[in-house]
Amino acid sequence: MKKLLFAFILFFSINAIAQSNIATVKKIQGLYIFTDNEPKSEYIVFGEISISTQDALNDIDIKISGGQYQPCRDFLITKTRLSNNMADGIILNLVNGGTDKAIIIKFKENTINKDQAKVNKYQGIYTFIDCEPTTKYQSLGTVTFKNSISFASRQYSSIRDILIKKSLKEYNGSNGIILQLSRGGNTGDAISLKD
């Protein structure tokens, strides 16, 4: 009986912990945006698009920002809309110093919870961008990336990693971060996810 009770408690503990990585993603310009997370629902891949060197040179927002998150995301959204009006969302793959890409997806028929995603961990904490945790959480404080730091890259993965590192250093008990990356500034809200 004790073994059965232990197994029951263990199952529900693991299930509760696993739910900390679920998020509700935002819909931007009619597309669900998945960055550092994966859709929970089944989908079909329609193709892939990328930001070419020529695109980066021709797009004034990408050029001025040095390849920051928001201009790259918005460019990939626009490019998706122009190439495939049946798409439901895109899964972004943003690489520091590499080619930024988006996988164009369409959810299978009768799919529910299209806005649900499994969030990835970086440096041991869940990273939420263009999405919100579905579980309750406590805000611990905000960390900021200053664009004036000349030696630091302004591309997504570099800024993400810097904000995560600052969050872990400044806020003990942080097991998640909600990133807000925009032309106006880059911040991360350090959070403690409740199980």
Protein Blocks (a to p, Z undefined) as FASTA:
>chain_A
ZZmmmmmmmmmmmmmmmmmmgccdddeehiacdehiacfbdcddfbdcdddfklmmmmmk
lmmnnopaklmmmmmmmmmmmmomkbfbdcddddehiacddddddddehiahklgccddd
eehiacdehiacfbdcddfbdcdddfklmkbccbfklmmmmmmmmmmmmmghiabdcddd
dfkbccdddddddZZ
